[in-house]
Amino acid sequence: MSAPGGRTTIAVAVCTYKRNDLLTRLLEALLVCAEQVRDRAAIGVVLVDDTAEGRAEPVADAYAERFELGLHYRISGKQNISLARNIAIETSMGIGEWIAMTDDDCEPPPQWLRSLLDLQHRTGADAVTGRVVRRVPPGSPRWLTEQPFLELGVEKRADGAEMESAATFNSMILSSWLQNRPQIRFDPHFGVIGGEDMVFFRAAHAAGLRICFSEKGFTYENEPPSRATLGYQLYVYFWQGNSSSQTCLNTGVRRSRMFVHGCACFARAVLRPFARGFRGQPPQLRYCAALMGEAIGKISGSLGLQIDHR
């Protein structure tokens, strides 16, 4: 799957659902990323639309000829992100030596693919991943950025550090590794409740996938105005806690251990404003409420409650 000139090939796998404006923004950014690595890699895009009616087709048509390896449009329409991701990687394996994954609300900076390639060349890893930097629209409440709401689920590791997992918003994996292990795919059970990427990459790591972290290979995530509310933040923290419980239980963590962990997280969240006040810091009551919600999500997950993602 080498391109002319001995270059490697990368298929960027993207799943989308009713976000044509953000998707267009992503594809424009990917064109810039592709130009940055043109001397090293040929880039194509696999776009999987999770709407049954194919709402993203006009966007796909507009960019069909703009990538060296083309834009390959598929429809899933099941509203199950695991099924859509499986279509994306199965299609990508026939296009690229590497499969880069990102989300339709992400906007990678120009050096994204170059940084992932640099790290892979330096480490020889089977997969590389990086962090996400969340951005909110102008006019969002100040507390949303003054308090660490946007750091939910963000990994911070040393450049080149080995990881046990990765995330589909920012990762690149060797196609042949997946081709040789057809049992490593996204689990449809988690395609509705979320956490499917954690389960996928943890299973891959257990099967021998070597994952390394790129500090420079980050991507932006553009939060829509609907998420810049306290109500949404409380929900997403609660869901994150519930999802983390489900993924941990999937890897064999005992329910009793998860319940105790959730209770400990709740206690820390309750005490956090008092500890901050003692140090002369603002109490961050909204963020503490979100942390309490996350802890309740973990406790509820340990008791068997599953929350669908939205």
N, C-alpha and C positions, 0 to 999 in steps of 0.2 A: 504493500500500500504506500510505496514511496512516490513522491511527486517528482516531476522533472528536476534535474540537478541534484538528485540524491537527497532532497529535502524530505522531512517527515510530513505526515498528514494528521490533522486534528479535526475531528467532528465535534462541534459545540452542540450539546444536547440541551434543548430548552422545552419545558412544558408550559402551556399557557391556558388561561381561562378568563375570558371576558376582560382583557387588559390590553386592548390594541394600542392605546396611546403609550403605555409604558413599554410594551413590546417593541414598538417602533424606536423608542429611545434606546432600548437595549441593542437592537440590530445596528443602529447607527454607531454605537460605541464599539460593537464587535468588528465593524468595518475598519475602524481605526486600529484596533488591536491586531487585526489580520495584516494590516499594512506594516505595522511595527516588526512583525516576524516574517515578512515575505521572503527574506533571504534564507530562512531556516525551515519554514513550514508552509504548507498549503492548507487553507482553512475552508471548511464547509459547515453548514448549520443543519441540524435536524430539529424541526419544529413540530411538536405534538400538541394538537388542539384538543382540550378536554370538553369542548362543547359539541353536542351531537350535530348541531346545524353548521358547524365549521365557521364560526364567527371570525377566526383569524385568517381565513383564506385570502382576503384582499391584501393584508399585510404580507403574507407569504408570497403572493404573486408579484408584489412590488419589489421584493428583494431576491427573487428566484435566480436572477443572473448576476447578482452583484458580488457573490463569493466565489472564489476560484473553484471550489469543489461543489458549488451549488447550494441551494436551500431546498431541503427535502421535507415536504409537508405531509403529515399524517394526522388522522383524526382518531381519537380514542372515544371521547364522548360518554365515558362511563362515570365521570365525576368521582374517580378513584385515582389519586395521584400515583399510587404504586403501579397500577396498570399502565398509566401514561408513561411513567419513567421506564418501565420495561420495554415498551414499544420504542422509546427514544434510544435506549442503549442497544437493543437488537438491531435497529436501523443503522445506528452509528458504527457498529462493529464492521459493517460492510463498506464503510467510507473512510474511516480514519484509523491510523495506527494507535492514536490516542483519542480518548473521549473526554472532553472538558464539559463539565456540567455547571449551569448557573440557572437562576430563576428569572421569570419574566418581569419582575419588579426590580431587578438588579441593573446596575450600570457600571461595568468594569472600566477602570482607568486605562489609558493607552498601554501601560506596561504590563497588564495583567497576564496575558499569555506568555510574554517574554520572560517574566519573573518565574512563572511555573516551569517553563522549559529550562531556565537557568538552574533552578534548584534540582530538577530531576537529573540533569546532566551532571551536576556536582555530587549528588547522593546515590544515583542509580536506583532510586525508589520506584516501586510499581505504581504508586499513586502519590500525588501531592495535593495539598489543600492549603487554604488560607482563611483569614478572618473576613468578616463583613463589617462595614462601617455604615450604620443606619443614618439616613438624613430625613428630616421632617420638612414640610413645606413652610414657606414664609408665613408669619402670623400665628404659628403654633404657640401654645402656652409656654411660658418661660420655664416652668417647673419640669417640663418634659426633657429639656436639655440640661438644666441645672442639676437635676437629680439623675442617677444612673439608670433610668428606664431603658435606654436604647442599648444597653450592654447585655441584655438578656440573651443567654446562650452563646455569647461571643468568647471564643477561645483565644487566649493570649499565651503564646509559646515562643521560645527562642527560635531563631531562624535555623532550619535544618533539623529541629527536634523531631523524634519519632512519635507518632500518634497511634492511638488505638481506634480512632474513628475519624470521620470527616463529615462534610455537609454538602448537600447537592447544590447549595447556592454558590459554592466555590470549590471545585475540585477537578482533578484530571487523573484518569486511570488508564492503564494499558489495556487496549482492546483484547489482545491475545490472552491476557490473564483471565478476563471474563469469558472468552470463548472456550477456554479449557476447563471452566468451572460453571457449567450451566445451572447448577443448583444454587449459585449465588445470584439471586435476583431480589427485587423489591417485593416484600410481603403484602398482598392485597388487604390483609386484616388491618395493617397500619396505614393503608391508603386513605382511610376515612378519619381515623382518630389522630393521625400524625405520628411523627417519630420514625417514619419509614426509612429515612436516610441513616439514622443512628443504628437501627437494626441491620440494615444492609451492610454498612461499613464495619460494624462490629463483627458480623458473621464473616465478612471478607478478611478482616484482620486475623480472626481465629483460624481461617483457612490458609493463612500465610502471606496475605497482602502486606507489603511494607509501605507505610504511609509516612510522609515527611511534611513538615509545616513550613510554608513560605511566608516570611514577614512582609516582603514587598509585594507578594501576589495577592493583594486584598481586592475586594470589590465593594462598591457602594450598593446600598439597598434604599430605594426611594419610597418612603412611607407616604401613603395617600392621606388627605385631610381627615378621612373617616377614622384613622387610627390615632389621630392626635387628640384623643379625649381620655379622660380618666376612666370612663366606663370601659373603653376598649382595652386599656392597659391592665385594668384589674382582671378582665376576662382572659387576656392572653397570658398573664402570669399564672392564673389558675389553670388554664389549659396546659401550659408548659410543665407545671408540677405534675398534673395528671398524666401527661404523655411520658414524662421521665420515669414515672412509676411503672407504666406499662412496658416501656423498653427495658427497664431493669429487671422486671419480673420475667420478661422473655429470655433474658440471659441467665436465669437461674437464681436471682436474688430472692430470698425468702420474704413472704408477705409480712411476717412479724418484724423483720429487719427494716423493711421499707416503712412500716408504720412508725417504728421508733425514730427512724431518720426524719420522717415528716413532722413528728411531734417536736423533735429537737430544733428543726428549722423554724417552726412556729414560735417556740420559746425565744429563739434568737431574734426573730422579727419583732416580737413584742418588746423585748428589752433594748432593741437598737436605738430608739429615740432617746431613751434615758441615758444610755452610754454616750451618745453623741452630745447630749446636753451637758453631761459631766465634763466633757472635753471642750466645751464652749463652742460646739458646732451646731448648725441648724438641725432640727430634729428630722426633717424630711419625712413628714407624716404620710404623704401620699405614697412615697416609695415604700415605706414600712408597711402600709396597707397592702400594696402589691405583693410584697414578700410574704405577708401572712396568707394572701390568696394562693400564692405558689405552694406554700406549705400545706394548706388545706387540700390543694389539688393532689399533692403527694399522698396525703393520708387517705383521701377518697379513692385514689388509684389502688392503694394497698388493700382497700376493702372491696375492690372489684368494680367500682364505678368507672365507666369509660366515657370520656367527653369527645364528641366529634369536633374536628377542627373546622374553622370557618374563615 
